[in-house]
Structure formats: C-alpha cells, structure tokens
Amino acid sequence: MKYLFILNDGPYGSERSYNALRLAGSVAKRDGVEVKVFLIGDAVTCGQTGQATPNGYYNIEQMIKVVLARGARVGLCGSCSDARGIKENLITQGAHRSSMEELTDWTIEADKVLVF
C-alpha cells in the first residue's frame, strides 16, 4: 500500500505537521507499505536543517529524520523553498528538493493521500 502525506503548515505554529509526521512515522514502520511525504507552502520549513528547540520540545527536523530512516521519501516543493530562501544546502539530509511534477506523480501512484 502506498501512502502520500502532504503537509502545508510550518513546523511550530500549529501541531498539524507534528501530528502528520507522527502518523507518517508510525505507518512507515509497517510491513508492505511505502510512505512519501511532500512539504508544500510553509511546511517546507519543516525540512530545513539546523532546527534548535528547547529541551523537552519536539523537533520537527528530528521527526523528518526518523521518517526517512524508516524508508520514507521526503520532498520539498522547489518554488515554495525558493520563496522562503531555503537552498539545497539547508535541506535536511535525505530529503530532497522536489517539484509539482513529482507531487503529481506521487499523487497518481498513491493508494491513500492524507493532507495536513
């Protein structure tokens, strides 16, 4: 089964991206599933490296790394990244700069699309 998670919110304004990544990480642990995460709009900042959060506070960058370690693919919208000054060297290792074309492919291929 193929799952696509589309995140729209920034990492720390609400808990939507936090909850989406919690679910994506949990789904990615299951056998026989493929997980892809697409960060669009303000959510591209979730894929930015070097996030520093206070002790005891969740860190979205670390959550992205967990999802990646479980075999998921993570793409950041290229035009959204450009609009926010996120260059390739600022993207969390393992995630990649993506495009609307790749999102289109991922959407068509997915069995389930979850939008947060």
C-alpha positions, 0 to 999 in steps of 0.5 A: 500500500502506498501512502502520500502525506502532504503537509502545508503548515510550518513546523511550530505554529500549529501541531498539524505537521507534528501530528502528520509526521507522527502518523507518517512515522508510525505507518512507515514502520509497517510491513508492505507499505511505502510512505512519501511525504511532500512539504508544500507552502510553509511546511517546507520549513519543516525540512530545513536543517539546523532546527534548535528547540528547547529541551523537552520540545519536539523537533520537527527536523528530528521527526523528518529524520526518523521518517526517512530512516524508516524508508520514507521519501521526503520532498520539498516543493522547489518554488515554495523553498525558493520563496522562503530562501531555503537552498539545497544546502539547508535541506535536511539530509535525505530529503530532497528538493522536489517539484509539482511534477513529482507531487503529481506523480506521487499523487497518481501512484498513491493508494491513500493521500492524507493532507495536513 
